[in-house]
Amino acid sequence: MPEAIHHFPKDFKWGTATAAHQVEGNNTNNQWAVWEQTPGNIHGGDRAGLACDWWRNAEADFDRMVELSLNAHRLSVEWSRIEPREGYFDDAAIDRYRQMLLGLRRRGIEPMVTLHHFTNPIWLEEQGAWENVQVVPKFERFVIHVVRSLGDLCDVWCTINEPNIYAVMGYLTDDSHMPPGRPGNFDLTLRVIRNMLLAHAAAYRALHNVQPLARVGLAHHMREFQPLRPNHVLDHLVNRLQDNAFNQGILDALMHGRWGLILGRGAEQSARAVRGTLDWIGLNYYSRTRAYFDPRQRSTLFGAIIDTPGGEMSDYDYGEIYPDGLLHCLRRLARFKLPIYVTENGLPDEDDDQRPAFIVRHLRVLWAAIQFNYKIQGYYHWSLIDNFEWGQGWRMKFGLYALNPHTQERTPRRSAFLYRDIAKVNALSSDIVREYTPELLPTLFP
Ligand code: BGC
């Protein structure tokens, strides 16, 4: 059989994604470092600790990216290192980030820098962090410092990672194990999301003022929401509301400068400033969620969510594996007519028995989306290496490389070679599928 090939566009970015606190090690000055000290907050009492030791030696893992033929990486800078006390900026921290960005560039890897990925300096946390709209000028000042110091080495910026996840996990979900750990606060959840969007907009303008050619976006986590019972009217209704609160409200604010019905509850600031503040949009896609009507759930508009009963689950029931949801989310983003990056996609899978097929199936969907002319410019797999998975500690392993956090030893999983082979030829081919996931050959290349 001749080889069949799905080519990706020229200059397509093949990358991985990481976040500062999850990989750097010895971050002691943010709210997570405090949170990790309280027993019960992190699975198994784990701590980020030395993490993947990137503060000392990220470069060894940059070499691994080269071995995988990657040409892009998304990493974040840690606000609490750069501004350890309010208004005081640490030059040594900036120098280290300069080294890292140079290290990536020298290896032919385009950096995308995220400016906020879940962690806050302790001084900010003490002021109510994102609950308080005063965060907006503070974030803006931090961003201006970063772009002035690093702007010659980076021009793709991701302002904020997943406002919805940060807010929902910290202020809504009972069992999230994320700081500040104040579940059941729907109104506060909305306020935090709004403040994050206002800060994103301020950062967008600040970045462009300092660096006119900056390409600025935001990483939006979208889940595919579907009603649990297809014939149940109320499930449909709450599903729409959940989808609006979690997925669409943020997109509407960014596109139209309106908070909308749900996100606007109790809003004091107008959303006008948020409109049009994207040069690209990032999608973090993981899984599908089912919504159903539950009259007891007043605080979440009578909606509750579960995974699809009998669905194909990843380890630890992290989420349902549902590649078509990626297409549906991309279709919704394509309406922006902006470049799109898949800024995260992955699963916890220590023994790598699901990941190869996960990657192939999602990349096939991505390729299909590109055939619809959606402007998809890159894919960043979460993650290069096992790292500190927040409230789940070290048990969930998302890496193409396995990490032993005690010895710092790395071992490539089979998925690393699969991803390398795809990135190397900038294509998904029947030969690659035959080698790594032969069970998918009849469906993908019949
Ligand atoms: C977050 C990452 C996290 C990943 C896997 C994303 O929502 O941005 O920090 O590790 O999911 O759970």
Residues whose N, C-alpha, C, O or C-beta is under 5 A from the ligand:
A	BS01	BGC	A19
